[in-house]
Amino acid sequence: MDFDTVVPPYVAKPLKLLPFRAVMLAPARVGDPASARALARPYRDVATRLSQWIAEGRASSDVAPALYLHEYTSGGLTVRGLVGALDMSRRAESMADRAVWPHEGIHPEQAGDLADRMLQMELNPAPILLVHHGASELRHLIGEIVRSEPDWRYLDRTEQRQRIWAVRDPELVARIDALLSGSRCLLADGHHRYAAYVRLQERNPGTPWDAGLAMIVDQLDTPLFLGAIHRTLGGTSIEELLQAAAAVGAELTTRSRQAALGALDGTLLVLTDGRDWHTIRPRDLDHQAAVSWLHEQLLPRLPRPVTRIEHHHTVEDALASATRESPAVLLPSPDFDQVRTLVESGGLLPEKATSFQPKPSLGVLMRPIADG
């Protein structure tokens, strides 16, 4: 079985984001690596551990259920989204019914491990990230909330600025519910956690596991940055990669380091082993993402299979790992509309094809299952 193409069931419309009572780490502990101890093994003790932290002032529990508008700013980029318990209890029977669209396959074993971990923790420790093109009325409504004083605001240990509004008014929650109901959301980050949510719901129907923690970001309002994830390919050579690219009709150009890096864009890939530099222009990338072309067209043409693929979120990291025995392929940043069109037509991208950034710090909003 090709585990990279296994996709969990799709959640059906209407998309519903339900209020919950959040647990939050104290501001001084949000983003602190030492705070990970609260969520560490043994997982069955996490609920008790968090209760102790609340008693000691190292964490807090909100006074009542709410939807949360969470805004965070990192590296000059501000992202804002609604956080709630995503209803996972209905399955789509057709493409038109799908509310949440994963864009990558998952490894079932990893999803199973995460499901077991959350079950023992009795906690959703972090939201999955969903992106959509929200209705203008919803953007206006969120803008009104943002103009009010936030319930929490602080700078965390990673220097992310956090602002959070608790939305409890029943009429306002109902308006948000109506405006979200028809949304189609791309799953930006958290594919394995989403699959774990599905597994937990199917095993525990009619319980708080019918929902999972999610943050919905309007890509037309405060967009996440969509970046590429580059590769180094162990067990092959730059010569074999060039021969395979030529075999599928790609245009190859030998360049200097500076010229190659300067040419990296939506139509070109860069190939290097740290000594030689080349650009590759595949055919017809208008209908296929560059990362899909790499995995579906180029790698199968190699005379020997790649023994190891390493993923790198920056060009610098990929180049630092590039060698004669493990050349680097630098990929262009994908286009959000291209990814969404591909996914909504029934396609998938390879594993670790995209990097949506920035992500919120750990510990800002967590969902204890005991409180729904």
N, C-alpha and C positions, 0 to 999 in steps of 0.2 A: 504494500500500500504506500502511496506517495503522501506522507503525512503533511506536506506543505500545501496540499490542495483540499484538506478536510475542512469543511465549513459547518459550524453549528447551525441549528435552525434559526430562521429569521423571526424576530418579534413582529407581531402584526399591529397595524393601525387599529384604533387611534393611539398615537403616542401619548402616554400618560406619565407625568412626573409628579410623584406623590410627596406630601410633606413628611418629614421625619424629625426626630429630636437628636440633634448633632452632638457628638463629643468632639472637643477641640483641645489640642495640646496648648499649654500656656505659651504666649507669644515668644518668650525667650527660648522655648524648646522646639518651636516649629522650624523644620529644616536642619536641626541639630542632629548629626549622625548618632550621637549618643542616645537620642530619643528612640532610635530603632529598637532599643532594649525592651521598650514597652510592648513591642509586637513580635518579640523573638520567641524561640522555643523555650519551654514546651508551650505549644499553641493553646492547649486546653486551659492554661493559666492566664491567658491574656485578659479575659473579661475581669477576673479578680484583680489583676495587676493594674488595669486602667481604673478600676474603682478605688484602689489605694492611691493612685496618682491624683484622682479627683479630690479625695479626702486631704491630701497633702498640698493641694494647690498647684500641682504640676500639670493638671489638665482640668477641664470643666465640662459640664453637661448643660445643654441649653434648658431653659425653663419649660418649654412647650414645643410641640412639633411645628415645623415651618418649612417652606421653600426658602432657599438661600440664594441671593444674588451675590456672587463672589467675583471680585475684581482683583487681579494681581498684576503687578508691574515688575518686569525683570529685564535688565539690560536695555532699558528705554522702551520696551514693547509692552503695551497694556492689553490684557485679555480679560474679557468679562463674560460670565455665563451663569445660567440658572442651575442650581444643584438640588437634586431631590432623589427620591427612590423611584427608579425606572420600573414600570410595570412590565414584568417578563412573562406573564401568565398566558398570553395568547400567541399562537403561531400563525404565520402568514401562509396562506394556501396558494397565493399567486404573487408574481412580482409586484403587481399594483398594490397589494396589501402590505408590503414590507415597510416597516417604520424605521428599522435600523439596518444599515447595510455595511457589513464587514468588507474590507477591501484586501485582506490577506488571509491565507489559510492558517491553520493552527495545528499544533501537535497535541493530540488527545491526551497523552500521558501528562503533559505539563498542565493542561486545563484541569485534569482530574486531581493533580497534586494541589493546585490552587483551591479547588472546591473543598477538598478535605481540610486544608489549612483554615479557610474561612469558617467552615462548619465548627471546627474546634475552637476558633477564636471567638465565635459568635459576633462577628464584626465584618463589615466592608471597610477596609482600612483606607481606601483611596477611591475617588470616582474614576470611572472610565470617561474618556473625553469623546463627545459627539459634536460634530459640526453640521450646520445646516444654513440655508438661506432663509432667515426668518421673515415673517410678515412685517410690513412697515408698521402696522399697529402695535405689534409686540415690541419692536425697537423703540417706538415712542413711549410705550408703557415702561420699559426698562430705563429709558432716559429720565422719566419722572422719578423713578425710585432712586436713581443715582444722584439726583439733585437734592435728595434729603440726606440727613446726617446718618452715616453708617452706624450700625450697632457695635461693630468692632473695627478698629483700624490700628495697624502696627507695622513695623519693619522687622522681618524675621531674621534668623541667623544667617541665611544665605543672601540677605539684603533684597529679598523680594518684598515689595510693599503690598500689604494685604488690606482690602476693605471688604466688609461683609455686611449685607443687609438681611435681616430675618423678615420674611414676608408671611404674615399670619392672618391678615384680614381675609375673611372667607370670600368676600366679593372679589377681591383682587386675585386670590388664588384661583377662583373659578374663571376669571377672565384669562389668566395665564393658561389654564388648562384648555380652554376653548381655542386659544390662539396656537397652542402647541399641537393640538390633536391631529392635524393633517400633515405634520412635518415629516419629511424624509431626511434622516440623519445619517451621515457617513461616520462610521466608527473610526476615529482618528488615532486613538491610543487606548490599549487595553484589550486586545483581541482575545488573549487567553483568559483574562478576568471575565469578559463577556461570556465566553464559552463556559466558564465555571459558574456564572450566574444561571445560565440555562440548565446546567446539570443539577445545581442545587434546587432550582424550581421544580424540575421534573421529579426529583426524588422526594420533595417536601411540599407538594401542592397544598394550597389553603393555609399556608403559614407565612410569616414575614419573609421567607425565602422566595416568595412570589415576586420580589422586587430586588434590585441591586443598585448601588450608589452610582450616579451618573452626573456629569456636568455637560450642559448643552451650550455651545458657543455659536453665535451668529457670525458666520464668515464674512458677511457684508458689513458688520458693525465693528468688531474688534478681532480681526482675523488672526488665527494662528499662522506662524511662518511655516511653510511647507518646504522642507529641505530634502536633499538626497542622502542616502546611506551608501557609502562607497564600499568596494570590495577589494580584498587581496585574495588571490587564487593560488593555493598551494598545490604543488604537483604538476604544474604546467610551466610553459615558458612563453616569453613574449613572441618568439617566432611562431609557435603553435597557435597562439591567439590571432596573430596577423594572418596566418594561412587560413584559419577558420573564418575570419571576417571576410577575406577575399572570396572564399568559396560561396558565401551567401550574398555576394554582390555589393558589399560595403565599400565606400570610398576611403582609401587609406592615405594619410599624409604624414611624412616624417618631419618633425619640427624640433626647435629648441625647447628647453624647459619653459622659458618665459612665454614663448609663442603658444605652446600647447596649453598651458594653464590659462592664458588669456583667451583662448578659443573655446573653452568649455562653456557650452550653452545648451539650449533645448534641442539642438539637432546634432550635437557632437558629443562623443565620449573621448576620454583621454586614457591612453594605455602607456604604462611605464614600469620599468624594473629598477628605476633609480638611476640608470645610466642612459638608456635610450628612451625617446619620447615620440609618441605617435598620436594622431587623432583619428577617430573612426566615425564616418558619417553613414549610418545605416540607411537603408531604403525605407521610405514611407513611415517615418515616425509620427506623422499626423494621426495614424490609426493605431499606434502602439506605443506604450511608454518605453523609454530607453532601457529600464531595468528588466522589463518583460522581454525585449529583444535580446538582451544579454543572456537570459536564462533559457529562453525558448528557441532562439535561432543560433546563437554563437556557441554556447557551451556544449550542446549536443554534437557539434561538428568537430570537436577536439579529438585528436587521435588517441588520447588516453584521458580517462575521467579525472576531474579535479579531485584531489584527496581532501582538501580542506578549504572552506570559504570563511574568511573572517570579515566582520562588518565594522565599518568605521563611520562615525557621525561627522567627522571633519576631514577636509582634504589633508591637513597636516598630519593627522593620525594615520591615514592611509599611506601617505608617502613615507612616513617613518618606518612603516612595516614592509615596504616594497623591497624585494630582493630578486635576484636572477631566478631563484627557485619558487618565488611567490610574488609575481607581478601584481601591480595595482591597476584596477579599473576605476577611474573617476567618472561618476555619473552626473548628468545635469539634474537640477532640481525639477521635480515633476510639477505639472500645472494642476491646480485644484479642480478646475472644471473638467479637465481631461480625465482625472482620476474618477470623478463622480460619474461622468458619462460612461466610462468603461465599466464601472461597478453596476450601474443601473441598467446596463445592457446584458448583465449576467456574467461579466468577466471578473477576474481576480488578478491581483498583482502578486509577485513572488514574496516570500517571507522577508521581512525587514526591507520593504521597498521604499518606505517614506518615513520622514521624521517630522512630526508636528511639534513645534516649539513656540514659546516655552511652556513647560508643564508646571503645575502648581506644586509648591513645597509639600512634603509629607506632613500630615498632622493638622492641616488647617480645618478640614471637615471630615469626620468619620461617622459611620452609621452603625450603631450597636443594634444587633438583631432583636434583642429583648425589648427594644422600644419601637420595633417596626421599621 
